[in-house]
Amino acid sequence: MQCKIIAIVNQKGGVGKTTSAVNLAAALAQMGHKTLLIDMDPQGNATTGSGIDKSKIDGSIYEFLLGELPFYEVVKPTCIENLDILPATLDLAAASVDFAELDNRERILKDMLGFIDKYKYMIIDTPPSLGLLPINCLVAADSVIIPMQCEFYALEGLAQLEHTIKLIKKSLNPNLDLLGILLTMVDSRARLFRDVMQNIRATYGKKVFKSEIPRAVRLAEAPSFGEPIMKFDPKHKAARAYMEFAKEVVKRC
């Protein structure tokens, strides 16, 4: 089985990055694809949002990357059939220090994932920053999805992120590809949203997914119950939007 590794990336926080990682992974799993969600953010929000109690796990992705625990002792099933997760805790924040002296410090995640062959898709939730952890994510990935909110400053951040991806592609991962840009927290009633959306679609064309994720209270509530939106409220418009988005991802892959 050939696995597709997709990093969900944005250096700016609060754009729906983790929400999109969790719900894309859940949607792919519901479509019947064996999927692994990889939480590479020390905040561990994807872990919590998938129903895993961080205080009750014996090991996390941190111990896995250090080689202290094998994959099967760290990976956890979620409430969604076909979806597993490599959970993260605050311990992961120390990884940048631990990896700094290693020769393969940018390739640690890639090397460790190379031994895992039971998944069709691996979705990586990345930290909203620049540093060794997000670089590991980009080196390990085949492709990148950029979730972005429709606001003026997002356009500036998108240009910076594109530059970072080009640098990684040039020096560390020549196969890295931009799979697409996902518009999140969309409120089509607001003129600013409509103007920014038109600008993004005019600039990036087919790189922008047709699917748009609406701003929704239910979508924001779901993580507090430890469930993706398609489990928490499967008939909600946001659940339908993420399912259509997952179908687009499969088609592009």
PEWO-V815379 format. One record per backbone hydrogen bond with DSSP energy under -0.5 kcal/mol. NH is the residue of the N-H (numbers start at 1). CO is the residue of the C=O. E is the energy in kcal/mol with one decimal. If there is no record, write none. Layout:
# PEWO-V815379
nh=NH co=CO e=E
nh=NH co=CO e=E
This chain:
# PEWO-V815379
nh=3 co=1 e=-0.5
nh=4 co=120 e=-2.4
nh=5 co=3 e=-0.5
nh=6 co=4 e=-0.6
nh=6 co=122 e=-3.1
nh=7 co=143 e=-2.4
nh=8 co=124 e=-3.0
nh=9 co=7 e=-0.7
nh=9 co=145 e=-2.4
nh=20 co=16 e=-2.1
nh=21 co=17 e=-2.3
nh=22 co=18 e=-2.8
nh=23 co=19 e=-2.2
nh=24 co=20 e=-2.3
nh=25 co=21 e=-2.2
nh=26 co=22 e=-2.2
nh=27 co=23 e=-2.3
nh=28 co=24 e=-2.6
nh=29 co=25 e=-2.1
nh=30 co=26 e=-2.4
nh=31 co=27 e=-1.4
nh=32 co=29 e=-1.7
nh=33 co=28 e=-2.1
nh=34 co=32 e=-0.5
nh=35 co=82 e=-3.0
nh=36 co=121 e=-2.4
nh=37 co=84 e=-2.8
nh=38 co=36 e=-0.5
nh=38 co=123 e=-3.3
nh=39 co=37 e=-0.6
nh=39 co=86 e=-2.2
nh=40 co=38 e=-0.9
nh=40 co=125 e=-2.3
nh=42 co=40 e=-0.6
nh=44 co=41 e=-2.6
nh=48 co=44 e=-2.1
nh=49 co=45 e=-2.8
nh=50 co=46 e=-0.6
nh=50 co=47 e=-0.8
nh=51 co=48 e=-2.0
nh=52 co=47 e=-2.0
nh=53 co=51 e=-0.5
nh=54 co=52 e=-0.9
nh=56 co=53 e=-1.9
nh=57 co=54 e=-0.8
nh=61 co=87 e=-2.9
nh=64 co=60 e=-1.6
nh=65 co=61 e=-2.8
nh=66 co=62 e=-1.7
nh=67 co=63 e=-0.5
nh=67 co=64 e=-1.0
nh=68 co=63 e=-2.3
nh=69 co=63 e=-1.2
nh=73 co=70 e=-1.2
nh=74 co=70 e=-0.7
nh=74 co=71 e=-1.4
nh=75 co=71 e=-2.7
nh=76 co=85 e=-2.5
nh=78 co=83 e=-1.7
nh=79 co=50 e=-0.7
nh=81 co=79 e=-0.5
nh=83 co=80 e=-1.8
nh=84 co=35 e=-2.3
nh=84 co=82 e=-0.6
nh=85 co=76 e=-2.7
nh=86 co=37 e=-2.7
nh=87 co=74 e=-0.5
nh=87 co=85 e=-0.8
nh=92 co=89 e=-1.9
nh=93 co=90 e=-1.9
nh=94 co=91 e=-2.0
nh=95 co=92 e=-1.8
nh=97 co=94 e=-0.5
nh=98 co=94 e=-2.2
nh=99 co=95 e=-3.0
nh=100 co=96 e=-0.9
nh=102 co=99 e=-2.1
nh=105 co=102 e=-1.2
nh=107 co=104 e=-2.0
nh=111 co=107 e=-2.9
nh=112 co=108 e=-2.2
nh=113 co=109 e=-2.5
nh=114 co=110 e=-1.2
nh=115 co=112 e=-1.1
nh=116 co=113 e=-1.9
nh=117 co=115 e=-0.6
nh=120 co=34 e=-2.8
nh=121 co=34 e=-1.6
nh=122 co=4 e=-2.6
nh=123 co=36 e=-2.7
nh=124 co=6 e=-3.0
nh=124 co=122 e=-0.5
nh=125 co=38 e=-2.8
nh=125 co=123 e=-0.6
nh=126 co=8 e=-1.4
nh=126 co=124 e=-0.7
nh=129 co=127 e=-2.2
nh=135 co=131 e=-1.9
nh=136 co=132 e=-2.2
nh=137 co=133 e=-1.9
nh=138 co=134 e=-2.2
nh=139 co=135 e=-2.3
nh=140 co=136 e=-2.0
nh=141 co=137 e=-1.4
nh=142 co=5 e=-2.8
nh=143 co=5 e=-1.7
nh=144 co=177 e=-2.4
nh=145 co=7 e=-2.6
nh=146 co=180 e=-2.3
nh=147 co=145 e=-0.7
nh=148 co=182 e=-2.9
nh=150 co=184 e=-0.8
nh=151 co=149 e=-2.0
nh=154 co=151 e=-0.9
nh=155 co=151 e=-0.7
nh=155 co=152 e=-1.2
nh=156 co=152 e=-0.8
nh=157 co=153 e=-2.0
nh=158 co=154 e=-2.2
nh=159 co=155 e=-1.6
nh=160 co=156 e=-1.6
nh=161 co=157 e=-2.3
nh=162 co=158 e=-2.4
nh=163 co=159 e=-1.7
nh=164 co=160 e=-2.0
nh=165 co=161 e=-2.5
nh=166 co=162 e=-2.2
nh=167 co=163 e=-2.0
nh=168 co=164 e=-2.3
nh=169 co=165 e=-2.6
nh=170 co=166 e=-2.1
nh=171 co=167 e=-2.2
nh=172 co=168 e=-2.7
nh=173 co=168 e=-2.9
nh=176 co=173 e=-1.9
nh=177 co=142 e=-1.2
nh=179 co=144 e=-2.1
nh=179 co=177 e=-0.9
nh=180 co=144 e=-1.3
nh=181 co=207 e=-2.5
nh=182 co=146 e=-2.5
nh=183 co=181 e=-0.5
nh=183 co=211 e=-0.6
nh=184 co=148 e=-2.3
nh=184 co=182 e=-0.5
nh=186 co=213 e=-2.7
nh=190 co=187 e=-1.7
nh=194 co=190 e=-2.0
nh=195 co=191 e=-2.8
nh=196 co=192 e=-2.7
nh=197 co=193 e=-2.7
nh=198 co=194 e=-2.3
nh=199 co=195 e=-2.0
nh=200 co=196 e=-2.8
nh=201 co=197 e=-2.6
nh=202 co=198 e=-2.3
nh=203 co=199 e=-2.1
nh=204 co=200 e=-2.9
nh=205 co=201 e=-1.5
nh=207 co=204 e=-2.2
nh=208 co=205 e=-1.8
nh=209 co=181 e=-2.5
nh=209 co=207 e=-0.5
nh=213 co=183 e=-2.7
nh=214 co=212 e=-0.6
nh=215 co=186 e=-2.0
nh=220 co=216 e=-1.4
nh=221 co=217 e=-1.8
nh=222 co=218 e=-1.7
nh=223 co=219 e=-0.5
nh=224 co=221 e=-1.1
nh=225 co=221 e=-0.6
nh=225 co=222 e=-1.7
nh=226 co=223 e=-1.6
nh=227 co=222 e=-1.6
nh=231 co=228 e=-1.5
nh=232 co=228 e=-2.6
nh=233 co=229 e=-3.2
nh=236 co=233 e=-2.0
nh=240 co=236 e=-2.0
nh=241 co=237 e=-2.1
nh=242 co=238 e=-2.3
nh=243 co=239 e=-1.8
nh=244 co=240 e=-2.2
nh=245 co=241 e=-2.2
nh=246 co=242 e=-2.4
nh=247 co=243 e=-1.8
nh=248 co=244 e=-1.8
nh=249 co=245 e=-2.3
nh=250 co=246 e=-2.5
nh=251 co=247 e=-2.1
nh=252 co=248 e=-2.5
nh=253 co=249 e=-2.3
